Amino acid sequence: MVAEASVAASVAGTTAPATSCSEPPAFDLEAPLRGQFVDYLVACGFTRPEAACLFDHLDFEDASVREGDPDALVPAFDTCGIDVDRMAQIGGT
């Protein structure tokens, strides 16, 4: 729950829905964050199991994770079996 509150706090100023994956999503602070985060990643091209795994393994209390630092994100991607080829597929390259 602390991690969820941390992520929610980091995007609390966002009021409009994200129009692309390059924009932060608008989280409803009254609804469970996990489902919203997973839904956002699925909309970006991840499978539901990939998105759920990332939510479960990203350390949202780490500022580097919240800022999208690749070095901070790699361990979760490795744990979830999301390799460079899969990221390229998701990114549409």
N, C-alpha and C positions, 0 to 999 in steps of 0.2 A: 503494500500500500504506500509506503514511503516513496518508492520509486515512481509509482503512478502519480502521486501528488507532485513530485519533482518535475516530471514531464509536463503535467498539466500546468504547473506554475510557469514553466518556461515558454509556454505558448498561450498563456491566459489572455494576452493582449490581442490575439487573433480573433477577429469577429466575423469574417466572411469565409465561406468554404474555399478551400484551395481549388484553383482551376487547373493546376498541373502538379506533377510530382516535385517540381522544383520549388514550389511554395509550401510553407508549413500548413498543415491541416488545421481546421478550426475544431478544437475539441470542446464538447459540451461537458463542462465541469460537474454537471449533475448526473451524468451517465457514466457507466463503467468505462475507464480509459482503454482497457485491453481490447475490447471489441472495436472501438473506434480506430485504434492504432492498426489493428489487423485489417480492418476494412479498407483503411487508407492504403496500406501496402498492397493489398490485393488489387485495388484500383490502379496501382502503379505497375502491376504486372507480376507480382509474386503470387505463388500459390497460397492458399489458406494455411496449409501446414508450414510452409516456409515463413510466412508472416507471423504466425503464432510462435514458432520457434525463435525468431528474432526478438519478439517482445519478451519472451521468457529468458533470453540469454544476454540481452543488452543491459549494461549497467547504467541506468538513467540517472543515477546519482553522480556519475562522472561527467564533469563539464565537457570533456573532450567528446564523449558520446553524443551529448545534446548538441554540440557544435558540428557534428558530422565528420570528425577527424578520422580518416580512413584507418590509421594505426589503432585507434580505439575500437573501431567497428569490426576489424578483421577476425578477432577471436570468436565473436558470435556467428559471423558468416561461416567460419570454418566448422564450428560446432554444428551448425544447421546444414552443412553440406552444400552451401551455396558458393560455387567456385567462380573464377573469372569468366569462364565460358557462359555460365548461367547469368551472371551480371550483364554480360554483353547482350545476351538474348533478351533480358528484361529491358535493357536500355535501348533496344531496337537497332543495335549496330551489327 
